[in-house]
Amino acid sequence: ILWSVIGLIPFNQVIQNVIAKPALNYGPTIIYIVFGSWFGRVLVDSGIAGSISAQTQKVGRKAPVLAAILVVLVTALIFSSAYGVGSVIAIGVILIPILLSIGVPKKVAIPAFTMAIGAPMYINVVLFNQIKAFFPSVNFSGKYLVFGLVAMSVQL
């Protein structure tokens, strides 16, 4: 009722255009979130993430700086398609100890891991489809992908 009074809009229009229509349009986004989070769990549960991190740890014994860079790149690669807090925790539990074991200080390891999670969010299709609700004219191609890749590179 308050929205009707503030906007000087009939109550039925508020119900249809402010409450019902956005909720219906958010359905595909919820599907993307569910499947993105599920994919993150698949990476962890199938052993793919663990295998990648084990290989990185082997490299880390010989070249710690290279290993730290690889961990950041692997994390960015994983989160270009995975999404969700569960994925972050699952991957972090594997990769942060690797960074610490090869001699990366905590004050560097945690921000590096966090930035590696955030950087690929520019090109993460799950997050893109959430935000697309606010910018329906933007497409996940062409100019946007160029912007996303440049922004991701700068953040990494």
For each residue, the residues with C-beta under 8 A, 3 or more apart:
1: 4 5 11
2: 5 6
3: 6 7 9 14 18
4: 1 7 8 9 10 11 13 14
5: 1 2 8
6: 2 3
7: 3 4 14
8: 4 5
9: 3 4 13 14
10: 4 13 14
11: 1 4 14 15
12: 15 16
13: 4 9 10 16 17 18
14: 3 4 7 9 10 11 17 18 19
15: 11 12 18 19 20
16: 12 13 19 20 21
17: 13 14 20 21
18: 3 13 14 15 21 22
19: 14 15 16 22 23
20: 15 16 17 23 24
21: 16 17 18 24 25
22: 18 19 25 26 133
23: 19 20 26
24: 20 21 27
25: 21 22 28 133
26: 22 23 29 30 133
27: 24 30 31
28: 25 31 32 129
29: 26 32 33 129 130 132 133
30: 26 27 33 34
31: 27 28 34 35
32: 28 29 35 36 83 125 126 129 130
33: 29 30 36 37 83 84 126 130
34: 30 31 37 38
35: 31 32 38 39 126
36: 32 33 39 40 81 82 83 84 124 125 126
37: 33 34 40 41 82 83 84 86 87
38: 34 35 41 42
39: 35 36 42 43 81 82 83
40: 36 37 43 44 78 82 83 84 86 87 90 91
41: 37 38 44 45 86 87 90
42: 38 39 45 46 48
43: 39 40 46 48 49 78 82 87 91
44: 40 41 48 49 50 87 90 91 94
45: 41 42
46: 42 43
47: 50 51
48: 42 43 44 51 52
49: 43 44 52 53 78 90 91 94
50: 44 47 53 54 94
51: 47 48 54 55
52: 48 49 55 56 74 78
53: 49 50 56 57 71 74 94 95 98
54: 50 51 57 58
55: 51 52 58 59
56: 52 53 59 60 67 70 71 74 95 98
57: 53 54 60 61 67 98 101 102
58: 54 55 61 62
59: 55 56 62 63 66 67 70
60: 56 57 63 64 66 67 68 98 101 102
61: 57 58 67 102
62: 58 59
63: 59 60 66 67
64: 60 67 68 102 103 104
65: 68 69
66: 59 60 63 69 70
67: 56 57 59 60 61 63 64 70 71 98 102
68: 60 64 65 71 72 99 102 104 108 109 112
69: 65 66 72 73
70: 56 59 66 67 73 74
71: 53 56 67 68 74 75 95 98 99 112 113 116
72: 68 69 75 76 112 113 115 116 156
73: 69 70 76 77 116 156
74: 52 53 56 70 71 77 78 95
75: 71 72 78 79 91 95 113 116 117
76: 72 73 79 80 116 117 119 120 152 156
77: 73 74 80 120
78: 40 43 49 52 74 75 81 82 87 91
79: 75 76 82 83 87 88 91 116 117 119 120 121 124
80: 76 77 120 123 124
81: 36 39 78 124 125 126
82: 36 37 39 40 43 78 79 87 91
83: 32 33 36 37 39 40 79 87 124 126 127
84: 33 36 37 40 87 88
85: 88 89
86: 37 40 41 89 90
87: 37 40 41 43 44 78 79 82 83 84 90 91
88: 79 84 85 91 92 117
89: 85 86 92 93
90: 40 41 44 49 86 87 93 94
91: 40 43 44 49 75 78 79 82 87 88 94 95
92: 88 89 95 96 113
93: 89 90 96 97
94: 44 49 50 53 90 91 97 98
95: 53 56 71 74 75 91 92 98 99 113
96: 92 93 99 100 109 110 113
97: 93 94 100 101
98: 53 56 57 60 67 71 94 95 101 102
99: 68 71 95 96 102 104 109 112 113
100: 96 97 103 104 106 109
101: 57 60 97 98
102: 57 60 61 64 67 68 98 99
103: 64 100
104: 64 68 99 100 108 109 112
105: 108 109
106: 100 109 110
107: 110 111
108: 68 104 105 111 112
109: 68 96 99 100 104 105 106 112 113
110: 96 106 107 113 114
111: 107 108 114 115
112: 68 71 72 99 104 108 109 115 116
113: 71 72 75 92 95 96 99 109 110 116 117
114: 110 111 117 118
115: 72 111 112 118 119 155 156
116: 71 72 73 75 76 79 112 113 119 120 156
117: 75 76 79 88 113 114 120 121
118: 114 115 121 155
119: 76 79 115 116 122 151 152 153 155 156
120: 76 77 79 80 116 117 123 124 152
121: 79 117 118 124 127
122: 119 147 148 149 151 152 155
123: 80 120 128 145 148 149 152
124: 36 79 80 81 83 120 121 127 128
125: 32 36 81 128 129 140
126: 32 33 35 36 81 83 129 130
127: 83 121 124 130 131
128: 123 124 125 131 132 140 144
129: 28 29 32 125 126 132 140
130: 29 32 33 126 127 133
131: 127 128 134 135
132: 29 128 129 135 136 138 140
133: 22 25 26 29 130 136
134: 131
135: 131 132 138
136: 132 133
137:
138: 132 135 144
139: 142 144
140: 125 128 129 132 144 145
141: 144 145
142: 139 145 146
143: 146 147
144: 128 138 139 140 141 147 148
145: 123 140 141 142 148 149
146: 142 143 149 150
147: 122 143 144 150 151
148: 122 123 144 145 151 152
149: 122 123 145 146 152 153
150: 146 147 153 154
151: 119 122 147 148 154 155
152: 76 119 120 122 123 148 149 155 156
153: 119 149 150 156
154: 150 151
155: 115 118 119 122 151 152
156: 72 73 76 115 116 119 152 153
